[in-house]
Amino acid sequence: MALLRRGALLALLLVLAAACGGDDSGGADDTTTTTDGDVTTTTTTSADTGGDGIMAQEGDFVAVHYVGTLDDGTQFDASRPRGATLDFEIGSGAMISGFDEGVRGMTEGEVKTIRIEAAEAYGEVDPELVVEVDISQVPEGTEEGDVLVNGTTGAQVPVLSVEGDTVTLDLNHQLAGEALTFEIEMVSITRQ
């Protein structure tokens, strides 16, 4: 009889543990993938994300760390090597729209991977931004293959060709036409 009661008690404890959310995952991460227009988001949420559960939204000031890669795996940018987070206000227009959209809904400590199609990143390559200028408009000695720096915006401008007195420049952003993948870690959220 005592053995039967112990067995019933053990079964009851197992049912209660399952009902209370007990599992044997050992705090494993939860991963989900969603697609919204041109932005595909894979979210990995740690079992202990820290923070106070506030979800980032329009108007919040956020600090994130990120690694940006192209579809071929080439890393084009990362925040950690610079030793500083990327800080911006969500919805202010400071970021490309896909990145801005990707951080909405994140909580402090959350890590998310998003893939942004070119249209929501730096746009498609625009043939009208391939322009010809007189050689007097570029630094002396400019040659095909050089990369000039726009003195106003700081943007890199590849020199496509130099033929006689005509220089052909590509004014498209260097990442135009590229889908971008970002691994983003939400470091902090400040709400005004």
CORQUI-V992668 format. One record per pair of residues at least 12 apart in sequence whose ideal C-beta (glycine too) atoms are under 8 Angstrom apart, sorted by sequence separation. I is the first residue (numbers start at 1). J is the second residue. If there is no record, write none. Layout:
# CORQUI-V992668
[[I/J] [I/J]]
This chain:
# CORQUI-V992668
[[31/43] [66/78] [67/79] [102/114] [146/158] [147/159] [157/169] [158/170] [31/44] [66/79] [67/80] [90/103] [145/158] [146/159] [157/170] [30/44] [31/45] [65/79] [90/104] [102/116] [145/159] [157/171] [29/44] [30/45] [64/79] [65/80] [99/114] [144/159] [29/45] [98/114] [143/159] [144/160] [155/171] [158/174] [29/46] [30/47] [99/116] [142/159] [144/161] [29/47] [98/116] [144/162] [155/173] [156/174] [27/46] [28/47] [98/117] [101/120] [143/162] [155/174] [27/47] [65/85] [66/86] [96/116] [142/162] [27/48] [64/85] [65/86] [138/159] [148/169] [25/47] [63/85] [64/86] [98/120] [99/121] [63/86] [97/120] [98/121] [63/87] [96/120] [62/87] [96/121] [142/167] [61/87] [62/88] [96/122] [61/88] [62/89] [135/162] [61/89] [62/90] [60/89] [61/90] [135/164] [136/165] [138/167] [59/89] [60/90] [130/160] [135/165] [137/167] [59/90] [134/165] [135/166] [138/169] [58/90] [59/91] [134/166] [135/167] [57/90] [58/91] [133/166] [134/167] [56/90] [132/166] [133/167] [132/167] [132/168] [133/169] [131/168] [132/169] [130/168] [131/169] [64/103] [130/169] [130/170] [131/171] [62/103] [129/170] [130/171] [129/171] [130/172] [129/172] [62/106] [58/104] [126/172] [56/103] [57/104] [125/172] [56/104] [57/105] [55/104] [56/105] [123/172] [55/105] [56/106] [122/172] [123/173] [126/176] [55/106] [56/107] [122/173] [125/176] [55/107] [124/176] [125/177] [54/107] [122/175] [123/176] [124/177] [53/107] [54/108] [121/175] [122/176] [123/177] [122/177] [51/107] [52/108] [122/178] [51/108] [121/178] [49/107] [50/108] [51/109] [118/176] [121/179] [122/180] [39/98] [49/108] [50/109] [118/177] [121/180] [38/98] [49/109] [118/178] [41/102] [48/109] [49/110] [118/179] [39/101] [117/179] [39/102] [46/109] [116/179] [46/110] [115/179] [116/180] [36/101] [45/110] [46/111] [115/180] [116/181] [45/111] [115/181] [116/182] [43/110] [44/111] [114/181] [44/112] [113/181] [114/182] [43/112] [44/113] [113/182] [42/112] [43/113] [113/183] [114/184] [41/112] [42/113] [112/183] [113/184] [41/113] [42/114] [111/183] [112/184] [41/114] [42/115] [111/184] [40/114] [41/115] [111/185] [112/186] [39/114] [40/115] [110/185] [111/186] [39/115] [109/185] [110/186] [39/116] [109/186] [38/116] [39/117] [106/184] [108/186] [38/117] [107/186] [108/187] [102/182] [106/186] [108/188] [38/119] [39/120] [103/184] [108/189] [38/120] [98/180] [102/184] [107/189] [37/120] [99/182] [103/186] [106/189] [99/184] [76/175] [85/187] [85/188] [76/180] [71/178] [70/178] [71/179] [70/179] [70/180] [71/181] [69/180] [70/181] [68/180] [69/181] [68/181] [69/182] [68/182] [67/182] [66/182] [67/183] [66/183] [66/184] [65/184] [66/185] [64/184] [65/185] [64/185] [64/186] [65/187] [64/187] [62/186] [63/187] [62/187] [63/188] [62/188] [62/189] [61/189] [62/190] [60/189] [61/190] [56/186] [60/190] [61/191] [60/191] [61/192] [59/191] [60/192] [56/189] [59/192] [51/186] [54/189] [54/191] [51/189]]
